Amino acid sequence: MTSPKKKKEIPGTKEITFKCRFCQQVKPLAEMEVLGRFYPPVVACRDCAKKEQ
């Protein structure tokens, strides 16, 4: 039987987040995508990045 993997968190630290330029939602850094076709490059979440393609 395997146990679910837990995130290791160091006491006193926070998860890094960003705010999507398109949907204005705060999301974890792991969902960040940089849209390089804009100048300057724009940061968006995965969902909005897919919609913009």
N, C-alpha and C positions, 0 to 999 in steps of 0.2 A: 504494500500500500504506500503510495507516494503522498507526501504532504504538499499543499500549495506553496509556491515560492513567495516569500515575503520580501518586500522592499526593505533594505537595510537603511535605516534613518539614523543619522547622528543627532543626538539631543541638541536642541538649540538651533537647528537649521530649518529652512523652509524650502518647499518645492519652487523651482524657478518657473515663472509663468510669463506670458506675453499677451497682448491684446491684439486681436485680428483687426486689420484695417477695414475689412469688408463687413463682417457680421458684428463687430464690436464686442465679441465675447472674450472672456479671459480663459485661456487654454494652457495646458502644460507645454513646456518647451519641446517635448517629444513630438508634438503635433505641428510644429512650426515648419513652414516651407518658405523659401525665398524665391520670389518671382523676378527673375533676372531680366525679363524682356521689357520691364519698365525701367526708366531712369529717373531718379535713383531707384535701386531695387526695392520692392515692396515685400513686407512680411505678411503672410496670410496663413490661416489654418489649412489643413489638408482638404477639408470639405470645400472651402472657398477656392482653393487653388485648382481643384478639379473642375469647378464651375467656370473658372476663368480661362480654361484651355480650349 
